[in-house]
Each structure stands twice: as structure tokens, then as C-alpha cells.
Amino acid sequence: MEKVGIIGGGLMGTGIAYVVASHIDAETVVVDVAEEILQKSRATCEGLARRAVEKGQAAEADAKGWLQRLRHSTKKTDVQSASFVIEAAPEDLKLKREIFAELDNICGAEAILASNTTGLPITQIAAATRHPERVIGTHFFNPAPVMKLVEIVRGFATSDATIQKTREFCSRLGKESILVEKDYPGFITTRVYNGYLSEALRCLEEGVGSAADIDKACRLAFNHPMGPFETLDLVGLDTCLKVAESLQAAYGERFRPAPLLRQMVSAGRLGRKSRAGFYDYARKEKGA
Ligand SMILES: NC(=O)c1ccc[n+]([C@@H]2O[C@H](COP(=O)([O-])OP(=O)(O)OC[C@H]3O[C@@H](n4cnc5c(N)ncnc54)[C@H](O)[C@@H]3O)[C@@H](O)[C@H]2O)c1
């Protein structure tokens, strides 16, 4: 049986694991550092599968099969025979390089090693391995089971064969893909969208409007399903700050993180994951 490895069972790793298990007949192994994180990841996938059945999107037997294909482990060696491994660990270059160096020693000669990084250079991640030609960026979007796009990123040494196989893999997952030909930090989507988020933060800081009104304005004016603050809360403010910092390091002042974003992270208001961000999720009501 085909095997797919997912490193990191947080927000994105869990969503990607669900997509893999529900689309292809592959043993899907999620690896994280602690059992309780893996239990939460499994419970999230069980909830997603249950809802798919309730909505009539899947037969009960199929959903049961998806969950049976999902495995959870605290050992990276359990992805040893995987043909495809997707890393979804925190947005930290040093950590990702360590993980890739480890995977390079564990995985077989044909395995494709992909990073779900939002904007870190694939070339630098790949340089931690002896096979940079098999390292690639696969940037899924949140929530992974819903969002159609995967931004595929070519590192400096990524081979055409790796790109081709990755595009085929994404299409088997029911995703559309685009190819980022040059490995510039932030790729396409993160670079463009960060400018938009940053300007929304500055509007709020300057008192131009409330978070709720800026969100409403952007939803209705641009036909976006969510406003910038709803998106920041969904993605996680800590992740957004790390992304903004890495863009600033690459491109300079124009990507300087808004002070409000830094303050919110220091205060522990990380968005939905901490039940408070621009909106309050503990009281299930909106309005920061
Ligand atoms: N949050 C989003 O909306 C979003 C969207 C697209 C891409 N991304 C990117 O996806 C990646 C993951 O983001 P996330 O939001 O899922 O983060 P997260 O914090 O929810 O999950 C990261 C997981 O990685 C685990 N982890 C840490 N070190 C590890 C290690 N050495 N080995 C295995 N697991 C380890 C953590 O325990 C955690 O469960 C980041 O690179 C992020 O930039 C995030």
C-alpha cells in the first residue's frame, strides 16, 4: 500500500492528512512530538469525516476507510517507506532544516520531501538534505479540506521530475496547483496577501474603523469569504507574525510587521487557537 507521511499534526498537518486519507488509498502517517497533539489531530479528522457523512458527501463505509488509513506516531522513522512526505511543522527555518536533514536519512531514494511553509525559502530547506532535487514546496491553504489551491514551489535544485510528480499528487488530492518558478520568499500568495493584511492592521491601529467594519468592508467590497481580521484569527497571529518577519528580512521595510500584530502575540491573543484574537471565541461572539 502506498504511504504518505505528514510531519506536524497541528492545524495544517491535520487538514492535509484528512485530505490525503479521504482522496487516495494510502496509509497516511501523521508524526508529531506529543501523543496528546496526535489525539487531538485524530479527533479533528473524526469530526470532519462525521460531518461529511451527515452532509451526504460521503458514505459511512468510505469515511470509516479514511479513518482506518490514518496512523499517528511520535517517531519520524514511521514515514520510512513513504513515497511523499509533507512537513507542516512551525514556520521556523532552523526547525524545518533539522526535520528535512532527519527525513533525508530516514526516507528512501525515491521519496519526495515537501514543505508546507508559507514563505520560507525552499532552497535553504533543501540544502539541509543530500537530495535537494527531491525537495519542493507544497503550500496548502487553510482549511486544507476546503481550499482548492496548492502553491507548488520550485527550489533552486528541484528537478522537473519532482515537480511533475507533485502536480500529479496534488491533482489526485482533488487540488488545483500553480507553479512558483522562482523561490522568492513568500512565493506569490503570501507576498501579495501580506501587504493586504498589513494595511488592514494599520487601518485598525490608526482608528480608521473597527475590526468588524474593516472585515465587513473587505468581505463585501472584494467578495472575499472572510475579512482580514477573521483571516488573521483563523491562521494564527503567531504564524502571521513569523511570516511577516521573514518577509521583512527578505524585502526590507515594506514588510515591517504592524506593531499591533506584535502586541497581540505578546499578549497571547493568537486567534482561534487561543480562543481570543481580534474576536473573542470563548464567548462565541464577535466584536473586538
Ligand atoms: N495556519 C495557516 O493558516 C497556514 C496556512 C498555510 C501554511 N501554513 C504553514 O504550515 C506550517 C504549519 O502551520 P500550522 O498552522 O499547522 O502550525 P501549528 O502550530 O498548528 O502546527 C505545527 C505542529 O508541528 C508540531 N511540531 C513541532 N516541531 C515538530 C517536530 N520536530 N516534528 C514533528 N512535529 C513538530 C507541533 O507540535 C505542532 O503540532 C507552517 O510552516 C505555516 O507557516 C500555515
The ligand as an ORCA input file, in Angstrom:
! r2SCAN-3c Opt
* xyz 0 1
  N      -2.025     28.325      9.788
  C      -2.276     28.533      8.491
  O      -3.327     29.063      8.102
  C      -1.257     28.104      7.461
  C      -1.618     28.126      6.110
  C      -0.694     27.684      5.156
  C       0.571     27.265      5.556
  N       0.899     27.280      6.881
  C       2.233     26.788      7.270
  O       2.092     25.425      7.674
  C       3.064     25.134      8.682
  C       2.347     24.628      9.925
  O       1.485     25.636     10.396
  P       0.287     25.311     11.410
  O      -0.595     26.488     11.390
  O      -0.270     23.941     11.143
  O       1.106     25.260     12.797
  P       0.678     24.559     14.155
  O       1.445     25.229     15.220
  O      -0.813     24.440     14.279
  O       1.231     23.038     13.981
  C       2.602     22.717     13.927
  C       2.770     21.327     14.545
  O       4.108     20.893     14.351
  C       4.495     20.169     15.516
  N       5.946     20.085     15.596
  C       6.826     20.990     16.099
  N       8.085     20.510     15.990
  C       7.984     19.287     15.407
  C       8.933     18.287     15.053
  N      10.236     18.472     15.258
  N       8.477     17.159     14.482
  C       7.158     16.958     14.273
  N       6.212     17.877     14.583
  C       6.621     19.016     15.143
  C       3.865     20.959     16.659
  O       3.785     20.184     17.834
  C       2.514     21.332     16.065
  O       1.523     20.362     16.378
  C       3.862     26.434      8.910
  O       5.013     26.394      8.108
  C       2.890     27.505      8.439
  O       3.544     28.674      8.039
  C       0.015     27.670      7.848
*
